[in-house]
Amino acid sequence: MIGIESLSLNTLDYMSANTIHELYRKTSVFLDALVHREYLYLIWGLSPTLFRILCRVTGYKNTQIYAIYQKLYYEHFARIDEKNLVVGHFEANESYDYEKYLLKPFSENTKHIIALDFGCGPGRMVRRMSKFVNRVDGVDISENNITKAKIYTKNIRSKTKYFVNNGYDLAGIPSDTYDLVYTTIALHHIPIHKTRMNLIREFLRVLKIGGQISLQMVFQKNLKKLPPGHSFSCWRENPYDANGTNGTYDVVITPKSLKQVREDLRYVGFKNISFNLALPPVSKEVGLYDNWIFIYARK
């Protein structure tokens, strides 16, 4: 344990500044949610335990409860600032060559492809990918994100269809529809294995025979190198009591869990499974993880 006398004045100043900043941020979020009558989000902010108890009393399952929290979270922050509070590092992500990795399984012309962007957010990758494929549809847990995505992508040539999902399935999206289901900076923000597996089954359902998934997630060789206090889950864990999302509680793939990822995809029904490691779009000073990992598989 570090004694107070061993801390430098600069360290104390830094800690005090961070504490004040965090207190200001939480107070601002609380007041904003109060003004906009986001009462369920306020309950979560005040007591995640109470929120979960209330959800269980009303009949919701553990996977549904975390999905409800994620929906409340993204509805709240998408209303305020979808670029900085939902996407994060927006300019760095915009300059990253996601298309190169997402379309890697397709060696031929991609203009025939009908794709689905899972966790499309405000439409960033819908607009970008539409330049390379026939049509991109988008699905997101947040209705506010979808509203902004429709505005952000209003000038693209294809007639994009948008869907709002519940966080644990793709109900309402027809089966055998897409040549490609892809996701960027979204799936690794779901730390619960059971939820991810259900979504991966849904990816299989909505794909045509021969269709592909291209899933970007995060990869870390040594979990001990993550910042102290950073919350995360490993591939097959189900932290139903997770109190964060969108970078504050991620699932992290490691060299040891790659086998589990492959086994789970095969179990669901995918084949031709492969992985590709790439540097993340933000610098080491900003980024948390060693690598992005792109997961490929075919129906």
VENDA-V391748 format. One record per backbone hydrogen bond with DSSP energy under -1.0 kcal/mol. CO is the residue of the C=O (numbers start at 1). NH is the residue of the N-H. If there is no record, write none. Layout:
co=CO nh=NH
co=CO nh=NH
This chain:
co=3 nh=6
co=4 nh=7
co=8 nh=12
co=9 nh=13
co=10 nh=14
co=11 nh=15
co=12 nh=16
co=13 nh=17
co=14 nh=18
co=15 nh=19
co=16 nh=20
co=17 nh=21
co=18 nh=22
co=19 nh=23
co=20 nh=24
co=21 nh=25
co=22 nh=26
co=23 nh=27
co=24 nh=28
co=25 nh=29
co=26 nh=30
co=27 nh=31
co=28 nh=32
co=29 nh=33
co=30 nh=34
co=31 nh=35
co=32 nh=36
co=33 nh=38
co=34 nh=37
co=37 nh=39
co=38 nh=42
co=39 nh=43
co=40 nh=44
co=41 nh=45
co=42 nh=46
co=43 nh=47
co=47 nh=51
co=48 nh=52
co=49 nh=53
co=50 nh=54
co=51 nh=55
co=52 nh=56
co=53 nh=57
co=54 nh=58
co=55 nh=60
co=56 nh=59
co=61 nh=65
co=62 nh=66
co=63 nh=67
co=64 nh=68
co=65 nh=69
co=66 nh=70
co=67 nh=71
co=68 nh=72
co=69 nh=73
co=70 nh=74
co=71 nh=75
co=72 nh=76
co=73 nh=77
co=74 nh=78
co=75 nh=79
co=76 nh=80
co=77 nh=81
co=81 nh=85
co=82 nh=87
co=83 nh=88
co=89 nh=93
co=90 nh=94
co=91 nh=95
co=96 nh=98
co=98 nh=102
co=99 nh=103
co=103 nh=106
co=110 nh=113
co=113 nh=134
co=113 nh=135
co=114 nh=179
co=114 nh=180
co=115 nh=137
co=116 nh=182
co=117 nh=139
co=120 nh=123
co=123 nh=127
co=124 nh=128
co=125 nh=129
co=126 nh=130
co=128 nh=131
co=129 nh=132
co=129 nh=133
co=135 nh=115
co=137 nh=117
co=138 nh=163
co=139 nh=119
co=139 nh=120
co=140 nh=165
co=142 nh=146
co=143 nh=147
co=144 nh=148
co=145 nh=149
co=146 nh=150
co=147 nh=151
co=148 nh=152
co=149 nh=153
co=151 nh=154
co=153 nh=156
co=158 nh=160
co=161 nh=138
co=163 nh=140
co=170 nh=173
co=178 nh=208
co=179 nh=212
co=180 nh=116
co=181 nh=214
co=182 nh=118
co=183 nh=216
co=186 nh=189
co=187 nh=190
co=188 nh=251
co=192 nh=196
co=193 nh=197
co=194 nh=198
co=195 nh=199
co=196 nh=200
co=197 nh=201
co=198 nh=202
co=199 nh=203
co=200 nh=204
co=201 nh=205
co=202 nh=206
co=203 nh=207
co=205 nh=176
co=206 nh=177
co=206 nh=178
co=208 nh=211
co=211 nh=299
co=212 nh=181
co=213 nh=297
co=214 nh=183
co=215 nh=295
co=217 nh=293
co=218 nh=253
co=219 nh=291
co=222 nh=225
co=223 nh=226
co=227 nh=230
co=231 nh=250
co=233 nh=252
co=234 nh=237
co=237 nh=193
co=238 nh=240
co=239 nh=242
co=245 nh=248
co=250 nh=233
co=253 nh=220
co=257 nh=261
co=258 nh=262
co=259 nh=263
co=260 nh=264
co=261 nh=265
co=262 nh=266
co=263 nh=267
co=264 nh=268
co=265 nh=269
co=265 nh=270
co=271 nh=298
co=274 nh=296
co=276 nh=294
co=278 nh=292
co=283 nh=286
co=283 nh=287
co=291 nh=219
co=292 nh=278
co=293 nh=217
co=294 nh=276
co=295 nh=215
co=296 nh=274
co=297 nh=213
co=298 nh=271
